[in-house]
């Protein structure tokens, strides 16, 4: 399976992950989900491996700018899926797929462990 990093290019955490992957010689594809979009099947697959509360970034600007009534509707996997498809920026970044289980976020230690365990 191809290693794919999902995110948006101007996100600082995504930049760090991309730099780490390149500096450590890992081939990967970058998928800008604001420009390239996301499919229902892809996000549903992430939700099979990750809890929706992990994947939805409730600390970010996109979440904070949502109307309170919209936030209140996000209460389970199905409603989170709809929100993420309508507002991809609400997804915690980056999402790394293709190296063991799907993961979200970045730290050098986490990526070292993921690639070590996947080898």
C-alpha atoms as one frame of an Amber mdcrd trajectory, in Angstrom:
protein
   0.000   0.000   0.000   1.163   3.504  -0.816   1.971   5.780   2.091  -0.246
   8.844   1.898  -0.150  11.925   4.078  -3.453  13.796   4.140  -3.732  17.406
   5.214  -3.441  20.961   3.995  -0.087  22.379   2.914  -0.083  25.507   5.081
  -0.658  23.603   8.352   2.500  23.723  10.495   2.043  20.154  11.771   1.588
  18.861   8.223   4.756  20.731   7.181   6.685  19.039  10.011   5.379  15.613
   9.008   6.230  16.146   5.339   9.738  17.308   6.259  10.255  14.327   8.579
   9.103  11.842   5.932  11.356  13.391   3.272  14.368  13.737   5.588  14.036
  10.088   6.644  13.814   8.753   3.099  10.187   7.624   3.130   8.333   7.741
  -0.166   4.861   9.187   0.252   2.110  10.939  -1.595   0.694  14.165  -0.221
  -3.070  14.604  -0.549  -4.351  18.140  -0.003  -7.873  17.387   1.108  -9.071
  20.952   0.677  -8.090  20.973  -3.005  -8.368  17.276  -3.854 -11.332  16.490
  -1.633 -12.190  13.403   0.356 -14.482  10.520  -0.437 -17.083   9.119   1.909
 -15.403   5.716   1.638 -11.994   7.084   2.620 -13.194   8.955   5.713 -15.467
   6.053   6.710 -12.391   3.810   6.515 -10.497   6.130   8.842 -13.434   5.993
  11.239 -13.161   2.203  11.304  -9.647   2.591  12.732  -9.918   5.842  14.695
 -12.508   7.156  17.089 -14.425  10.085  15.602 -13.528  12.202  18.617  -9.850
  11.719  17.756 -10.350  12.632  14.114 -12.488  15.746  14.660 -10.296  18.645
  15.765 -12.393  20.431  18.371  -9.541  22.805  19.210  -9.137  24.252  15.735
 -10.470  27.415  14.175 -12.859  25.579  11.855 -14.622  23.902  14.794 -14.717
  27.102  16.841 -16.276  28.970  13.909 -19.081  26.449  13.444 -22.498  27.510
  14.736 -23.275  25.997  18.138 -26.278  24.158  16.725 -24.009  22.483  14.155
 -21.517  21.462  16.856 -24.354  20.018  18.935 -25.340  17.722  16.058 -21.935
  16.022  16.054 -22.558  13.239  18.530 -21.512   9.998  16.844 -19.542   8.460
  13.983 -22.244   9.112  11.366 -22.698  12.792  12.210 -18.922  13.287  12.440
 -18.531  11.726   8.991 -21.010  14.189   7.490 -19.268  17.131   9.178 -15.828
  16.053   7.923 -17.093  15.660   4.364 -18.706  19.113   4.455 -15.792  20.795
   6.277 -12.524  18.877   5.692 -10.613  21.519   7.667 -12.223  20.199  10.847
 -10.145  17.003  10.523  -7.163  16.844  12.846  -4.006  16.846  10.760  -2.069
  15.187   9.381  -3.647  11.798   8.702  -1.079   9.146   7.744  -2.286   6.084
   5.885  -0.369   3.108   4.557   2.013   2.482   7.446   0.250   0.257   9.937
  -3.026   1.574  11.300  -4.160   5.024  10.200  -2.818   7.693  12.529  -3.563
  11.336  13.139  -1.248  14.079  14.338   2.523  14.144  14.204   5.493  13.713
  16.450   8.883  12.443  15.369   8.772   9.727  18.042   5.354   8.533  16.850
   6.514   8.323  13.226   9.756   6.535  14.180   7.689   3.923  16.045   5.149
   3.571  13.211   7.788   2.943  10.565   9.795   0.657  12.838   6.716  -1.421
  13.705   5.592  -1.586  10.061   8.972  -2.889   8.855
